[in-house]
Amino acid sequence: MNSSSASNVINLQMSTSSNNKQSPESDDSSPGAEGSSAPVTIRAQAGKIQQLKEKEAALSRLLAAVRREKLSALRSRPLTIGIVGFGRFGQFIARTFAQHGKVIATSRSDYTDLAMGMGIEYVSLSNPALFLEKDLDVIVLATSIVSFEGTVKSLVPHLENYIQHSGTGRGPLIVDVLSVKDYPRQIMLDLLPKGCDILCTHPMFGPDSGKNGWHGLNFVYEMTRIDGVVLDQATKDRSSSIQLLNDPDSFVEEGTGRIHSVHEDSEAHIEGKDRIERFLSIWEEEGCRMVPLSCKDHDIYAANSQFITHLMGRILGAQGLEPTPIDTKGFDSVLRVIDSTTADSFELFYGLYKYNQNSMDTIIKLRNSMEDVVQQLKQMELNDK
């Protein structure tokens, strides 16, 4: 409803009210007197709703057009993505990546035939130089937590050699997908050449929970390093925060507090940011719920959600619980937790424990809570006597 229409309705209502007051002898109970402006108001409200629906439809069309344009831009410059570690999870993400670009896989075991059947090129991990010669835009490290550091160390000399002979001084974007975040972040910052940008991610799903698609599933990420500059994901300085809001493409350098902008004379920064955005867009286009989060905060949250879920699943699974003829819905949920957590390797569970410094606190709190509950039961039993 525009402002003139709203004024007409208000004036009509005031005029009707005034006329009623000036004619005390009029019959207020007559059908035409009470609420005489109601039909006009209802028509005006109906018009307002129609206008909003039209705006909503226009926005939907605009969003669809933008998405088509975005997909067109992505497909016009598809990424070449290398995957190190072609186990169950590596294969899982490779199938989707192959729909958005070219995928080159490498692993300790020989997956040549399997990769070929997926339309993916395979290179043995024994020849990392050949792997890097594939002109990779992105390298995703899809290894286990316990083998992560060793894998990065083995790649470093080959990355340094590649960057030295590239002519640009820049290497591929390196991405981790581990279930812990502070640990791989520090490993990559300490070991990788500065010519490699770093993106820390955690797809909060896997081959089982994501078997029917990734729509609505959480994808956590931290842009860690671009063009040699480590980004501070926990900026609390008010003046910096205001400047970042005014220029969303700006970021704060970790340690110095210096604010960098995409408008700086740095082609490497612009290309690095664009490459990260194109990689993230793959997950976004697959329907993931994108969650920007610092690695430190991720590990705090994960210890109290993912790790405790795995911990309870392992504890309950160790009791040998099985379905019974009188199971409740609650017990069915317990069995599903056991099944989903024990389906993962114990190595993963160990990694969640060892490489997240918050995990032991979770174990201690669980132990103390169990003791408190047992004590409450014993106390109630004493009171019954």
KETILO-759222 format. One line per field, with one value per residue (C-alpha): residue number from 1; residue in one letter; y, x, z. Coordinates in pm, whole numbers, plus 50000, padded with zeros to 5 digits. Example, Ala and Ser with C-alpha at 12.3 -4.5 7.8 and 13.67 -1.06 7.14 Angstrom:
KETILO-759222
resi [1,2]
resn [A,S]
north [49550,49894]
east [51230,51367]
up [50780,50714]
***
This chain:
KETILO-759222
resi [1,2,3,4,5,6,7,8,9,10,11,12,13,14,15,16,17,18,19,20,21,22,23,24,25,26,27,28,29,30,31,32,33,34,35,36,37,38,39,40,41,42,43,44,45,46,47,48,49,50,51,52,53,54,55,56,57,58,59,60,61,62,63,64,65,66,67,68,69,70,71,72,73,74,75,76,77,78,79,80,81,82,83,84,85,86,87,88,89,90,91,92,93,94,95,96,97,98,99,100,101,102,103,104,105,106,107,108,109,110,111,112,113,114,115,116,117,118,119,120,121,122,123,124,125,126,127,128,129,130,131,132,133,134,135,136,137,138,139,140,141,142,143,144,145,146,147,148,149,150,151,152,153,154,155,156,157,158,159,160,161,162,163,164,165,166,167,168,169,170,171,172,173,174,175,176,177,178,179,180,181,182,183,184,185,186,187,188,189,190,191,192,193,194,195,196,197,198,199,200,201,202,203,204,205,206,207,208,209,210,211,212,213,214,215,216,217,218,219,220,221,222,223,224,225,226,227,228,229,230,231,232,233,234,235,236,237,238,239,240,241,242,243,244,245,246,247,248,249,250,251,252,253,254,255,256,257,258,259,260,261,262,263,264,265,266,267,268,269,270,271,272,273,274,275,276,277,278,279,280,281,282,283,284,285,286,287,288,289,290,291,292,293,294,295,296,297,298,299,300,301,302,303,304,305,306,307,308,309,310,311,312,313,314,315,316,317,318,319,320,321,322,323,324,325,326,327,328,329,330,331,332,333,334,335,336,337,338,339,340,341,342,343,344,345,346,347,348,349,350,351,352,353,354,355,356,357,358,359,360,361,362,363,364,365,366,367,368,369,370,371,372,373,374,375,376,377,378,379,380,381,382,383,384,385]
resn [M,N,S,S,S,A,S,N,V,I,N,L,Q,M,S,T,S,S,N,N,K,Q,S,P,E,S,D,D,S,S,P,G,A,E,G,S,S,A,P,V,T,I,R,A,Q,A,G,K,I,Q,Q,L,K,E,K,E,A,A,L,S,R,L,L,A,A,V,R,R,E,K,L,S,A,L,R,S,R,P,L,T,I,G,I,V,G,F,G,R,F,G,Q,F,I,A,R,T,F,A,Q,H,G,K,V,I,A,T,S,R,S,D,Y,T,D,L,A,M,G,M,G,I,E,Y,V,S,L,S,N,P,A,L,F,L,E,K,D,L,D,V,I,V,L,A,T,S,I,V,S,F,E,G,T,V,K,S,L,V,P,H,L,E,N,Y,I,Q,H,S,G,T,G,R,G,P,L,I,V,D,V,L,S,V,K,D,Y,P,R,Q,I,M,L,D,L,L,P,K,G,C,D,I,L,C,T,H,P,M,F,G,P,D,S,G,K,N,G,W,H,G,L,N,F,V,Y,E,M,T,R,I,D,G,V,V,L,D,Q,A,T,K,D,R,S,S,S,I,Q,L,L,N,D,P,D,S,F,V,E,E,G,T,G,R,I,H,S,V,H,E,D,S,E,A,H,I,E,G,K,D,R,I,E,R,F,L,S,I,W,E,E,E,G,C,R,M,V,P,L,S,C,K,D,H,D,I,Y,A,A,N,S,Q,F,I,T,H,L,M,G,R,I,L,G,A,Q,G,L,E,P,T,P,I,D,T,K,G,F,D,S,V,L,R,V,I,D,S,T,T,A,D,S,F,E,L,F,Y,G,L,Y,K,Y,N,Q,N,S,M,D,T,I,I,K,L,R,N,S,M,E,D,V,V,Q,Q,L,K,Q,M,E,L,N,D,K]
north [50000,50340,50641,50812,50496,50467,50833,50779,50489,50685,50995,50786,50622,50960,51113,50827,50850,51228,51195,50940,51175,51472,51277,51148,51076,50831,50464,50306,49966,50012,49778,50056,50261,50035,49958,50141,50173,49802,49696,49973,49881,49512,49594,49814,49539,49286,49524,49551,49173,49149,49409,49216,48894,49064,49196,48848,48698,48965,48895,48521,48584,48813,48553,48281,48508,48586,48217,48132,48408,48280,47923,48049,48235,47926,47700,47944,47918,47574,47489,47207,47041,46795,46557,46405,46098,45901,45695,45689,46062,46165,45964,46110,46474,46392,46276,46615,46817,46640,46801,47147,47112,46882,46651,46489,46237,46088,45844,45583,45296,45244,45372,45409,45193,45333,45691,45620,45487,45817,46024,46134,46128,45940,45998,45789,45968,45828,46090,46421,46626,46480,46553,46921,46944,46912,47290,47258,47556,47385,47094,46934,46734,46455,46247,46117,46342,46129,46125,46492,46641,46374,46430,46807,46759,46526,46778,47088,47040,46966,47272,47489,47359,47414,47772,47847,47744,47877,48228,48380,48299,48155,47800,47630,47701,47438,47320,47083,46901,46760,46729,46935,47278,47452,47163,47157,47538,47563,47280,47449,47794,47654,47431,47544,47795,48148,48130,47891,48039,47843,47763,47561,47378,47114,46962,46857,46547,46247,45964,45837,46159,46318,46024,46189,46527,46811,47040,47193,47034,47253,47352,47536,47738,47990,48193,48158,48304,48503,48637,48563,48752,48556,48670,48743,48574,48706,49084,49260,49612,49845,50075,49777,49620,49941,49963,49596,49657,49951,49742,49372,49279,49406,49187,49225,49081,48849,48980,49333,49441,49603,49627,49508,49581,49415,49758,49746,49719,49342,49123,48816,48906,48958,48629,48446,48575,48491,48136,48082,48219,47991,47687,47779,47832,47460,47376,47663,47555,47203,47350,47354,47589,47801,47876,48112,48035,48066,47742,47810,47854,47551,47327,47459,47390,47054,46920,46978,46843,46615,46469,46407,46236,46003,45952,45851,45631,45447,45409,45278,45061,44901,44777,44565,44720,44552,44598,44435,44353,44644,44926,45284,45561,45699,45370,45358,45696,45560,45269,45507,45711,45391,45284,45622,45676,45324,45320,45564,45432,45438,45633,45918,45904,45908,46207,46397,46331,46391,46690,46898,47042,47082,46709,46613,46882,46721,46378,46520,46701,46383,46177,46434,46458,46080,46075,46354,46166,45842,46032,46181,45832,45703,45999,45949,45581,45673,45917,45639,45431]
east [50000,50147,50134,49842,49630,49705,49607,49277,49188,49277,49084,48781,48785,48819,48541,48305,48385,48326,47989,47874,47961,47779,47453,47353,47005,47136,47066,47405,47248,47159,47342,47515,47647,47883,48214,48113,48481,48558,48509,48742,49006,48989,49027,49328,49487,49426,49598,49895,49932,49911,50186,50406,50345,50447,50764,50836,50794,51020,51290,51264,51312,51608,51765,51722,51881,52176,52223,52223,52478,52690,52680,52770,53071,53182,53146,53327,53634,53609,53862,54112,54100,54355,54255,54524,54378,54132,53973,53603,53570,53800,53589,53273,53368,53539,53210,53054,53364,53373,53037,53191,53540,53833,53951,54293,54325,54627,54669,54902,54692,54627,54279,54339,54047,53804,53895,53863,53513,53425,53570,53860,54230,54450,54819,55019,55123,55471,55505,55393,55582,55360,55054,55151,55222,54847,54815,54604,54405,54317,54457,54222,54400,54150,54377,54313,54390,54682,54854,54790,55121,55326,55134,55192,55563,55601,55433,55624,55950,55750,55531,55838,55993,55667,55634,55997,55951,55598,55707,55433,55561,55219,55108,54769,54513,54553,54234,54193,53869,53956,53712,53945,54058,54321,54565,54570,54559,54883,55047,54971,55078,55405,55497,55340,55520,55381,55295,55012,54684,54513,54146,54046,53715,53501,53211,52990,52877,53018,52936,52652,52478,52541,52449,52126,52283,52438,52136,52095,52413,52662,52990,53228,53518,53786,53975,54315,54577,54555,54859,55088,54870,54716,54360,54246,53909,53851,53869,53727,53864,53567,53728,53843,53496,53334,53575,53515,53139,53186,53406,53311,53605,53850,54016,54242,54592,54657,54917,54948,54582,54649,54342,54386,54145,54067,54123,54492,54730,54763,54663,54764,54514,54232,54306,54344,54013,53841,53979,53857,53512,53483,53577,53330,53063,53074,52955,52709,52559,52517,52293,52527,52457,52773,52913,53213,53380,53728,53919,53943,53568,53502,53701,53522,53182,53291,53411,53064,52877,53064,53316,53067,52836,53118,53219,52868,52829,53152,53065,52715,52843,53095,52801,52680,52333,52096,51733,51465,51096,50987,51212,51097,51158,51422,51612,51588,51763,52034,52097,52118,52384,52581,52554,52652,52951,53094,53066,53360,53708,53847,54137,53896,53763,54120,54199,53898,54032,54406,54402,54130,54258,53898,53816,53964,53754,53447,53549,53608,53271,53094,53263,53174,52817,52776,52908,52667,52369,52471,52509,52160,52019,52198,52080,51721,51749,51874,51584,51337,51452]
up [50000,49907,50141,49960,49981,50352,50404,50221,50447,50762,50645,50558,50902,51080,50869,50947,51317,51316,51141,51397,51684,51526,51482,51827,51701,51440,51505,51591,51567,51199,50962,50770,51062,51256,51079,50761,50661,50712,50347,50229,50489,50400,50030,50112,50320,50045,49804,50037,50058,49679,49645,49888,49697,49375,49539,49675,49329,49179,49439,49370,48999,49072,49306,49042,48779,49007,49083,48710,48648,48937,48806,48460,48604,48795,48492,48266,48491,48656,48924,48894,49234,49365,49644,49865,50031,49820,50094,50173,50243,49958,49714,49865,49798,49467,49312,49376,49285,48948,48866,48910,48769,48700,48979,49022,49305,49476,49763,49909,49771,49401,49314,48940,48825,49084,48995,48623,48679,48848,48564,48783,48697,48943,49021,49267,49585,49524,49251,49410,49150,48876,49089,49116,48743,48682,48726,49041,49166,49494,49693,49945,50216,50286,50508,50859,51155,51273,50931,50852,50968,50791,50468,50480,50552,50255,50022,50134,49934,49618,49674,49727,49407,49217,49341,49263,48899,48856,48763,48979,49327,49410,49471,49497,49767,50041,50213,50505,50590,50932,51221,51443,51335,51550,51501,51117,51109,51303,51107,50774,50895,51030,50738,50411,50186,50214,49846,49936,50058,50336,50395,50703,50664,50831,50639,50931,50744,50563,50323,50544,50650,50310,50091,49976,49906,50102,50123,50469,50608,50794,50632,50867,50728,50821,50560,50723,50488,50166,49979,50273,50522,50811,50876,51230,51274,51626,51580,51885,51827,51779,51522,51317,51335,51206,50914,50830,50825,50588,50359,50380,50154,50417,50677,50979,50981,51274,51517,51379,51367,51030,50807,50449,50167,49838,49689,49772,49480,49516,49227,49429,49701,49453,49277,49608,49743,49414,49419,49776,49691,49387,49596,49871,49606,49523,49875,49870,49538,49674,49944,50244,50532,50526,50873,50892,51225,51374,51424,51797,51838,51620,51854,52161,52005,51859,52195,52336,52036,51798,52043,52322,52072,51965,52328,52436,52129,52210,52581,52511,52226,52462,52672,52381,52370,52123,52013,52233,52166,52389,52265,52317,52064,52299,52298,51917,51914,52143,51907,51611,51794,51857,51495,51348,51577,51571,51190,51192,51263,51615,51465,51392,51749,51880,51660,51795,52144,52097,51864,52029,52357,52479,52461,52798,52967,52811,52948,53297,53297,53183,53455,53724,53600,53615,53971,54068,53925,54103,54431,54389,54341,54650,54856,54750,54838,55189,55231,55148,55443]
***
